[in-house]
Amino acid sequence: MKIEVRVIEAKDLRVTDYFAGTSDPYIKLSINGQMHKTNVVYRTCDPKFNQSFTFDIIPGQQITFEVFSFDESGRHDPLGTVQHSLSYFYQGQVSDLWLQLSKKGQIHIQVFSPGGLPNVLSAEQLNSLHLGINQKQMTTQSPLIGYKYFGYTPSFNELM
């Protein structure tokens, strides 16, 4: 099943640049190894992101939001994390949520699952090797095959 996660904004984030009194926040979203990242919004503790990301999920999985402050000179500063279960979203409906971060601040998201029948199967173009059909051992002709026909054994120089 596919869902669309829209990261709208964050507010009251922790200050990491104490001289300017701001942060340079961005958010990493991840679900079971699928990862997306918002753009960095510079010099604010109340950023507006308005970015959408699509994930393939199985109902019951959790989405993780990790908020960081971009730092050009070193390691990016963590501003907080939050996990949210995707078990109760209904197809065709938009869920509008404010999630409290582990440290300070909140993020505003919307989760939408397109309506209609659930995607039970997703198809990809696969060749026979992916599917395991007609997997025969591939053989190549040896360059030394001639000695069988001409009745001589190759010497060391002929092997090179």
C-alpha positions in Angstrom: 0.0 0.0 0.0 1.3 3.5 -0.8 1.0 6.5 1.5 1.9 10.1 0.9 3.4 12.0 3.9 3.4 15.8 3.7 5.7 17.6 6.1 4.0 21.0 6.5 5.9 22.8 9.2 7.6 22.6 12.6 7.4 25.1 15.5 9.2 25.9 18.7 12.4 24.0 17.7 15.5 24.2 19.9 18.0 26.9 19.2 21.4 25.7 18.0 23.0 28.9 16.8 23.1 30.9 20.0 24.6 34.0 18.4 21.7 34.3 15.9 19.1 32.7 18.2 18.0 30.3 15.4 18.5 26.9 13.8 18.8 25.5 10.3 16.3 22.6 10.5 15.6 19.8 8.2 13.7 16.5 8.7 14.6 12.9 7.8 11.6 10.6 7.4 12.1 6.8 7.4 9.9 3.7 7.1 11.5 0.3 7.2 14.6 1.4 5.3 12.9 3.8 2.9 14.3 7.3 3.7 13.5 10.8 2.5 14.8 14.2 3.6 13.3 17.7 3.5 15.2 20.7 2.3 17.1 22.8 4.9 15.2 25.9 6.0 17.9 28.4 7.2 17.8 30.8 10.2 14.5 29.8 11.8 13.0 27.8 14.7 9.6 27.7 13.0 10.3 26.4 9.5 7.7 25.9 6.7 8.6 22.8 4.6 5.5 22.0 2.5 7.1 18.9 1.0 5.5 15.5 0.1 7.0 12.1 0.1 5.6 8.7 -1.0 6.3 5.4 0.8 5.4 1.8 0.2 4.1 0.4 3.5 2.5 -2.5 5.2 -0.1 -1.4 7.7 1.2 -1.4 11.2 4.7 -0.1 10.4 6.0 3.0 12.1 7.3 6.2 10.5 10.3 7.9 12.2 10.9 11.6 12.0 14.3 12.9 12.9 14.8 16.6 13.1 18.3 18.0 12.7 19.9 21.5 12.5 22.3 21.7 9.5 25.8 22.6 10.5 28.3 23.5 7.7 31.3 23.1 10.0 30.6 19.7 11.5 28.1 17.2 12.6 24.5 18.2 12.3 22.8 18.9 15.6 19.8 16.6 16.6 16.7 18.6 17.5 14.4 15.7 18.3 12.8 12.6 17.1 9.3 11.1 17.1 7.8 7.8 15.9 4.2 7.3 14.8 2.3 4.1 14.0 0.7 3.8 10.5 -1.8 1.2 11.6 -5.0 3.3 11.6 -4.9 5.3 8.4 -7.8 4.7 6.0 -7.6 4.9 2.3 -8.9 8.0 0.7 -8.7 10.1 3.9 -6.2 12.7 5.0 -5.0 12.6 8.6 -3.7 15.9 9.9 -1.4 15.5 12.9 0.8 17.6 15.2 3.6 15.3 16.7 5.5 16.3 19.8 9.3 15.9 19.4 11.4 14.1 22.0 13.3 17.2 23.0 11.5 20.5 22.2 9.1 21.4 19.5 6.4 19.9 17.3 6.1 18.9 13.6 2.9 19.3 11.6 2.3 16.5 9.0 -0.5 15.1 6.9 -0.7 11.5 5.9 -2.8 10.5 2.9 -3.5 7.0 1.5 -5.0 7.1 -2.0 -8.5 5.6 -2.2 -9.7 2.6 -4.0 -8.6 -1.0 -3.7 -5.4 -1.7 -1.7 -2.4 -2.6 -3.7 -2.1 -6.3 -3.0 0.6 -6.8 -5.6 3.0 -4.4 -7.0 4.5 -5.4 -10.4 7.9 -4.7 -11.7 9.5 -5.6 -15.0 11.5 -8.6 -14.2 13.6 -10.8 -16.5 13.9 -14.6 -16.2 16.9 -14.3 -14.0 14.9 -12.4 -11.4 12.1 -14.9 -11.5 14.3 -18.0 -11.4 12.8 -19.3 -14.6 15.0 -21.4 -17.0 18.1 -20.8 -14.9 20.6 -23.0 -16.6 24.3 -22.9 -15.9 25.8 -20.7 -18.5 28.8 -22.3 -20.2 31.4 -20.6 -22.3 33.7 -22.3 -24.8 37.2 -22.8 -23.5 40.0 -21.3 -25.6 41.8 -24.6 -25.2 39.1 -26.6 -27.0 41.3 -27.1 -30.0 43.6 -29.7 -28.5 40.8 -32.2 -28.4 40.4 -32.0 -32.1 44.1 -31.8 -33.1 45.4 -34.3 -30.6 48.0 -32.2 -28.8 48.3 -31.0 -25.3 48.8 -27.2 -25.0 52.1 -26.0 -23.6 52.5 -23.2 -21.0 52.8 -20.4 -23.7 49.6 -21.4 -25.4 47.7 -21.0 -22.1 48.5 -17.3 -22.0 
